[in-house]
Amino acid sequence: MKTDRSRQMLAEANQYLAGGVASSLRAAMKPTPLYAAGGKGARVYDVDGNEYIDYLLAYGPLILGHSHPLLNEKVYQAMQKGYTFGLQHEGEIALAKRLTEILPCADKVVFSGSGTEAVMMALRLARAYTGRQKVVRFHGHYHGWSDAIFTSFPSADMKSQAAGSAAGEAVPGTGGQSVNSLEDVILLPWNEPDVLERTLTERREEIAAVITEPIMCNSGCISPREGYLEAMRKLTEQYGIVLIFDEVITGFRLGLGGAHERFGITPDLMTMGKALAGGIALSAVAGKNEIMNLVAEGRVDHLGTLNGNTVSTAAAMAVLDELGRDNGAAYRQMERIAGQLAEGIRSLMKKYNVNGVVNQPGPVFHMMFTDQQEVAHFDQFGRRDAAKYGLFAELMLDEGILLRPNGLWYVSAVHGDKEAEETLKAVENVFAKRPEFTA
Ligand SMILES: Cc1ncc(COP(=O)(O)O)c(C=O)c1O
């Protein structure tokens, strides 16, 4: 694989673009951050002429793959009338209505541009609703990069990392973050019902919200223990605490109704982004009337110049149409291919005596190298060999497979058997050729 042109472009970018890349995580790709020339379906092409099967999928949004014909058509049509007006338009009503029909937790929605903004809004709603200040969040979860919630985030592809916060103290995740910004954050281990119960019981008068990824996708795709989310729902209800499911990854990925529909648990608020508009900037908060009506009552401000613009709402409608088509055919396809990949990787690990774990709750999964039998807790996730996976991702690039260097794989509705087969062949090539993966 040649990456000369990407390297040259990075050098050029560094002269004008701080850090060379447009989001810090992207700097981690080895041997060099790649420059895209284009993408089609499940494949992406770089400026050196290399072709890759894409499991990065732009960090999750490309649920219909690259340049999907329906998405292109709907976005193009919307653009002919104008991109954004600062006036209201039919598309935002249609999308809001559709979301309330699809999402069990949604009486009403508000739109924003990124997952980070959606989380900001959800926290604001929770504080205004309860009149309390504190927010419970968990180790290993990521809720965007706003000062109020960004704490030491243990991603293998994050360069700037504050010292760990395992002792329970939320420490700023980056230089420049207000040192007071996390005073209202209570950081807990996830998947530990007793700790949750104790904390919520003792501090119920202060706690506005509990925010959680329903599956810990950002650290190992770890599923909730049986009964954990149910207990979380029960306790928050009992104490009048707002339960926020951050479904920026799981939303529209684990099913049209996201993880909360799959688990049959209705949070008070849900955040969504990424897959919602298939790669066009759009996020949203959905929730029950009692809370969402704070906006209508003028008690909570919700702002944003480009919120709900015609292009992003048209894109989201196209995504939802496509994902809902043929009674969920897209989900059956994604689940099947992701299952095939996860199972295939596990059997190749066995065949080549490679110690590792694949956690695969759906069309997003985490592959890691570790001596442990399972990774079901954040502490176990912390013991994986992150550097070894970084090397694996680099070698896979050489085989024509684009992976996120931290181990998270996304599968789109247009990944097929051919892609899965080529990918497993590539995994086998790496395991067969490289002794460092063998135990
Ligand atoms: C669960 C979760 N919440 C929030 C965010 C922030 O979303 P964005 O990057 O669109 O601001 C992310 C991004 O990865 C996420 O995974």
The ligand as an ORCA input file, in Angstrom:
! r2SCAN-3c Opt
* xyz 0 1
  C     -22.421      7.952     22.566
  C     -21.954      9.241     21.960
  N     -22.485     10.398     22.370
  C     -22.132     11.570     21.842
  C     -21.173     11.648     20.855
  C     -20.779     12.961     20.280
  O     -21.252     13.079     18.985
  P     -20.561     14.105     17.951
  O     -19.213     13.573     17.647
  O     -21.499     14.102     16.783
  O     -20.524     15.433     18.632
  C     -20.586     10.466     20.390
  C     -19.552     10.500     19.347
  O     -18.863      9.564     19.070
  C     -20.971      9.239     20.964
  O     -20.413      8.078     20.593
*
